[in-house]
Each structure stands twice: as C-alpha cells, then as structure tokens.
C-alpha cells in the first residue's frame, strides 16, 4: 500500500509514532509517506518529539507555522493539495483534532482520497471549541474511524455514521507511554528543577478560552497561592508564554515557570507529580494510565472516561477553583485506577491489522 500520515502538533506525534511503526511492520514493502504540516514548529514542541519517539524524518515539510484558525486551515489546504496529487496515496491517516487534521481531511475529500481518523468519535458537545468542530467534520469525511473509548461509537452513531466504518482499537497515545515506560520511569526529571517525586503540582495551560483573556492572570495568581503549600512546576506552552509576556505586572515569585520540555522529560515529571492541573485532553489520558490525580480547568471534557475512571476531576473554567486543589488531593478525590479497556499498548497493532485487511479484502 501507499499510506500517507499527516502530523502537525506535539500530540499528533505521540499518537502516530506507534501507528507508523505498526504499519511499517505489517507492510514493509509499502510506501509510507510522512507529512509534517509545521503547525508546531520549534524544536521543543516538534523536533524533539520526532527524535525521542523514533518517528522517521518527514518526507514533506509544509512549514505552515502559527496563525489564526483560518490561516492555518488555509495554509495546510494550499500546501498539502499538491503533495496529495503527487503522491496519490491509497489511504491518508490523520490523528486528533487540530487544524492540520481537518485541513488534510478536507483536502482528501475534495481529491477523493480515503481518510482514516485516529481518535475518532470524541465529543465535548461544546461547539465553541475549535477542536470540537475539527473532530466532527473530520469524522464526517473519514472512511475509517478508529476509536479508543466505548462512548465514541455511540457519539458517531448519533451523527449518522455507519457502524461498519467504526473500529474500536484502543488508545495509540498510550501505546507510546507503554513503549517508553522503561525510559521515563526513574528518569528523575524533577530533580533538575530542585523537586522531589510526589511533592509538586505539575501545570499545563494553553487553550484560548483560558489563555487569551483575563482568566490567565487569575489562574497565575491562584497558582501562586497554591505554591505556598506545595511546589508548582509550570512548563509554559509558547502560546501561554506570549500571553504572560503581555502582562504589565511581574509574575509572582514561588512559581517554577520553565520552557517546554521534551516528551520523555515531561512523562517523567508527570509520573512523579503529586497531581497535575491541565486544560489538555491528552494529559487527562496520560494521567489516567499513570494513576496520577488530574484536575482539569475546563467546563467539559471530550474524554469522559477519565472522569469515570476516577483519576480526573473537572474543576470548570474557573481559576478560583485552583485554590481547592491541595484539599482535593489530601481528600483523595482523584487517584489511581485501572486503565480503560484496550489502553494496553497494542492499539496500533489492531489498527494496522484493520488497514491491511481492508486493502486485501
């Protein structure tokens, strides 16, 4: 087969690394084309992930870069169309819900190239989130929809998507964790920040609803208050850093604000954290697998299974509730649980078998 894989952001690499490896293993004589849109483009958000995950060098670098939703969609559509026309793949595989995902899927729909969507069927039911619109539209134009949790199939059925297009394979992001567990367990990345395992709150915040307005300042002030009772380590996403740089007031002392870290170091920090505060979807999943309490600063989640498992608590989009985190940790309101079904490190193998089976049918 000729398969074309599209990645663009940090989470895409984590989801697609095991998929690319599994498909190469079952179809070594095939052509496996990797397209990197460049939606994330600096080394700590992009390049180091390719290195640490063992993803091959991209065959096509589109260099789209940052910009508004419309600019990124338009940029990827314009740049990927000639790649698709030249390569004419049998199948294009897109992960997740970022702008690169939707743009690649739309380009394939116009060129009548089949699309497979990894992480299909997730829904927050909040259409104000760009990612939600990206998910829904990508699923509608995809021929193969690979889901990783039971509720996803019901979501797709409610939107009129035929069941024969839907395959529950498990979570390919967890495949990456399982493959790398021997490398990040015991890595001790927290020591590089003067911290001991099990003592600190790890923070990631980057979504526009929180970062692009006054709530970011309130969140920083609340985190500063938390830092009086436990260390707070905050690797700052470039989007968040830009917003913080615009603040007129100085940043509070006590917060450990650091640049983004590589994937292995972040997994080490995550595994050794007392708890994690985030607005990221993928981190809700990682902490569920790792058994680390997670507190999500959002009104909703497209990953309700993490809440059902007991590892994730939705705080709402309310920075004032950050003050509750130390008490929630002490009260055991989030904690270890068994990973959900098929979060076992073999999701990519199941996905690859379906793709190859489709080709041979």
N, C-alpha and C positions, 0 to 999 in steps of 0.2 A: 504494500500500500504506500501511497504518498500521504503522509499526515503532516499537517501544519499546526503548530502550537503557538498561541498568542499570549504573551505576558507583558505586563506594563508596570506593576507596582510590587512592593515588598511582599504582601500576602500572596500575590499570584505565584511568585517563585516557590514559596513554601508548598502551595497546593499542587503545583505542576511538576516539581522535581521528581517525585515518585511516579507520576503518570508517564512522563517521558522515559524514565528508566524502565518501567514495566513494559511499555510498548516496544522499546528497542529490544528488550529481551525476547519477546514473543514474535517479533517481526524483524530480525536482524538484517534481512535483505531489503527491507523497505527504505523509503526516503523519509527522514524525519527532519522537518524544517522548523526552526525556532525563530519567531519574530518577536523582537523586543520593541514595544512602541516608544519607550522612553518617558512614560508618564511620571515614573520616579527615575531620576537620572543621576543623582550624586552617589558616590561610592558607598556610603553608609546606608543609604536607602535602597540601593540597587546592586552595584557591583560586588560587594562583599557577600551578598546572598548567593549570587551565581557561583562564587568561589567556594563558599562553605557547604553549599548543597550539592556540589558536583554537577551543576547544570552545564551542558556544553555551551560553547561560545555561540551567541546568536548568529544565524545566517543573514538576518536582515535587522538593522538598527534604524528605526524610523525617526528618532530624535524629536518627538513631539513636544516634550517638556511640559512646563506648568502652564496654567492659564485657566480661564473660566470653563464651566461645563461645556458651553457651546464651542469654545475654541478647541478644547481637547477632542470633543467628538468630531468636529470638522477636520481637525488636523490628522486624526487617525484614519478617518474615512478617505481623505485625499491621498494619504501616504500608503495605505495598505492595499488600495484597489489595484495598482499596477503589480504589486507583489503577488496578489491572488491570481491575477490574469496571467502572469508569467509562470507561476508555479503550478496552477490548476490542480490543487490537492484533491484527493478523494474525500477527505474529511478535515475540517478545521475544529480544533478543540480550544475552547475558551473557558477560563475559570472565573468564579466570583461575580462581582457586581460593580466593578469600577467602570469609568468612562471608556477605557480601552476595550473592555469586554463587549459592551453594547455596540460600539462603533465597528468592531471586527465582525460581530454577528450580523449587523445591518448590511455591511458591505457584502458578506457572503450571501445573504438573502437576495440581494439585487443581482448577484452573479450566478445564482442558483447552485451554490456550493453547499453541501450539507454541513451543519454545525452540531457539535456536541458540547453541552454545557455542564461543566463540573461545578457542583454545589448548587444544583437547580432546586427550585421549589421553596427556598427560604423566603419568609414574608414577615415583615414587621407590621404590615397593614397601615403604614404611615407614608402616604404618597408625597408628603413634604420633603422626604429624604430622597436626594438624587439616586442613591443606591437602590432604593426600592423600585423606582421607575426602571432603572437599568436591569434589575432582576426580572421584572415582569415581562418587559419587551424581549429580552434575550431568550427567556423560556418560550415565548410565543413563536419565535423563528427558528428554534432548535429542533433538530430531528431526533437526537438522543439527549435525554435528560438524566443525569446521574445525581442521585440524591444521597444525603448522608444521615438523615434522621427521619423517623416514621411520619411525622406530620407533614413533611414536604409533599408526599404523594397526594395527600388529601387537598393540600393547597392547589396543586396543579390540576387535579380533577375538578375542583370548584371553578377553575378558569377555562374549562373545556378542553384540556389537553388529554389526548388519548392515553390510556394506561400502557399500551404497547410501546410507547416512546419513553416510558419512565422506568428507571432501573435503580433500586437501592443498592449501593455498593459500599457505603461507609464513608469515612472522612479521610480524604487524602492528606489533609494537613496533619492529622495525627500520624499518618504513615511517616512523615518527616521527623516528628518527635521520636517515634519508636526507633527509627533508623539511627538517630543521633544521640539517643539517651546515654549511651556509654561515653560520649564525648562531652556532654554538658553536665551530667551528674558528677559532682566532685570538682568541677572546674573552678569553683570559688571566686567567681567574678565579683561578688560583693566585697571581697577583701580589698580589691583595688579602689574601692570608694570608702574604705575605713569602716565597713559594716560587718556584723556577724550574721550568719544564717539564722533565720527565724525571728529576726528582731525588727524588720523595717517594712514600711508600706511602699510598694512599687507603683508608680503612676504613669499612665499614658493617656493623653487627651489630644484629640486632633480634629474632631468633627466640626463643621462650620457652625452648627447651632450653638455650640459651646464656645468656640474659639473666636468667632468673628463678631463678637459683641461684648457687652459689659459683664456677662457671666464669667468670662475668663478671669477678670480681676477678682471677682468674688470667690472663684474657685481657688485662686492663688492665696488669697487671704485665709480661706478656710484651711488649706493645706498647711500654711504657716502655723496656724493654731494647733493642728494635729501634730506637727513636728515637735511641739513642746512635750508630748508624751511618748512619741516614738519617731525614729528617723524616717524621713520621707525622701525617697530617691525618684527623680523625675527625669528620665531620658526624653529630651524635648524634640518632638517632630518639627521639621522645618517650618511648616505652616504655623504651628504654635509659637515657635521662636520668633517669627516675623511679627506676630501679634503682640508678643511680650515686649519686643523691641520698641513698639509704638507707645507703650505705657509711659506716661510722664513721670510717674513715681518710681522710686527704686524698688527692686524686688526684695521681698522680706528675707532676712537672714534666717538660717535654720533649714531652708530647703536645699537639697542637693540637686541642682539643675545641671544636667550633663548633656552632651551631644548624643545623637542616636548611636546605638551600639550595634555590633554585628549580631547575627542570628544566634550563634552559639552562646555568646556572652549574655544576650537577652534571655535565652532559655535558662541559663544558669541563674540569673537574677530572679527570674520568675519562680523557678523551682525552690529557691532558697528564701523567698519572701515570706513574711508572716501573713501578708494578704496583698491583693492587687486592686487598685482603683483604676477604672478604664472607661472609655466610651467606644472601644474597639470590639467588633464582632469576633474576630479570630482569637483574641486573647480570652474571651469568655470560654471558648472551646479548649484552648490550651490549658487554662487553669482547671477546667473540669477534668481533663485527663490527668493532670498532675496532682489533683486533690488539694489545690491551694484556694483558700477563700477569695472570691472575687466580688467586687462591688461595682455595679455598672451605673454610670451617671447619665442615664437615658430614661425616657418615659416608657420605652418599649424595647423589645429585642426580637430579631428575626431568628434567634436561637433559643426558643423557649425550653428546649430540652435541658439546657444548662441550669435553668431555674428549677425545673422538675427534679433534676439530679441532686439539688441541694447545695451546689457549690457556688451559685451565682445569686446575688440579691440585686434587684432593680431598685435604685435609690430615687429614680425620677430625674428629670432635667432640672435639678435644684441644688446649686452649690452649697446651700446652707446645710444640706443633709450630710455633707462630708464630715461634719462635726460628730455624727453618730458612729462613724466607722470604728474608732477604738472600742466603744462599748459593744458594738455588734460582734466584733472579733472576740472580745472577752466573754460574751454571752453564747458563743458558739452558733451564731445564726447562719453561718456558712462554713462548710468544712468538707472533708474527704468524702468521696463517693466512688462507686464502681463506674468506669467509663460506660457510655451508652453502647448498645449493640452495634457491632461492626466497626467500632473505633479500636481496631486491633492491629493496625499496621499492615493490613493486607487489602485495603480498599483499592489501591491502584492495580493490583493483580486482578481483582474481579472486574474492574473497569476495562482493562486491556483484553481480557477474555471475551467480553461482550463486543468490543470494537472489532476484534479479529474474527469473531464468529459472524458478525454482520457482513463482513467482507466475503466470507467463504460461503455464506448462505446462498 
